[in-house]
Amino acid sequence: MAPISQSTALSIAANIFGVIFIGFCINAILRPIQALEFFEFDVPSLPDDRKVVESLSVVYGVRDIFMGVAINIVAYCGQRKVAGWILIAASAVAFADGAVCYMHGKGEWNHWGYAPMLTVVGSVLVGILDKV
């Protein structure tokens, strides 16, 4: 029987996470103010402040496209352990995003809700359950 880390379902899950990150990216770049809703931050009312937020949203979008494309490339190439480690790193990003939201008083569960899924799928891809 093949190790669980070799499961096709895990590879599909990794690719789905990659596509989700790419979707976040597209939203952040094309609709920067609406992307703030995921963080539950207030939209600045001053034009200069709003421009800064829109620029930072693009930076956030580029970060997400990198994560999504990296996950999809290594999953497509069959590099399951690498995909697993990238998913674990992406879960750390999601936990950090949630922590920032928590410090602002709301929105943390928009990030903390999916971060454990990234950790679990990544850990299984790395092979944590293969020896069980």
Secondary structure, DSSP 8 states (H G I E B T S, - for coil): ---GGG-HHHHHHHHHHHHHHHHHHHHHHH-HHHHHHHHT----SSHHHHHHHHHHHHHHHHHHHHHHHHHHHHHHTT-HHHHHHHHHHHHHHHHHHHHHHHHTTS-THHHHTTHHHHHHHHHHHHTTTTT-
